[in-house]
Amino acid sequence: MACLSEPTIKIIQIYNEDGNFIARSVLRLMQDESGDPQLYLEPAYSTNNHKAIEDACLRFAQQKAQEMGVKLCTDDKSFSTSSDRSEKKTLLSLG
């Protein structure tokens, strides 16, 4: 996958207790219309559609956004680093 060498794209992988791969999600560094950096979390692709898997990806992405001091966006909503939800935004690729 070409995205593995792209510095603005990171893959989140989840494994079960047996070490078997069960889900992945893509975290992309993008920018909003004003040029501010944003993280965008794609929906999780999983062999198990349990809500806990999506929640785990979201928690990891929220932690990463907080560490970076940027907002996190998903298809459904935008999260600020203070956990306040804000309006939907148009995101632009950095690549």
Secondary structure as GFF3:
##gff-version 3
##sequence-region A 1 95
A	DSSP	three_ten_helix	2	5	.	.	.	ID=ss1
A	DSSP	beta_strand	9	15	.	.	.	ID=ss2
A	DSSP	beta_strand	21	32	.	.	.	ID=ss3
A	DSSP	beta_strand	37	41	.	.	.	ID=ss4
A	DSSP	beta_strand	45	46	.	.	.	ID=ss5
A	DSSP	alpha_helix	51	68	.	.	.	ID=ss6
A	DSSP	beta_strand	71	73	.	.	.	ID=ss7
A	DSSP	beta_strand	78	79	.	.	.	ID=ss8
A	DSSP	beta_strand	85	86	.	.	.	ID=ss9
A	DSSP	beta_strand	91	93	.	.	.	ID=ss10
###
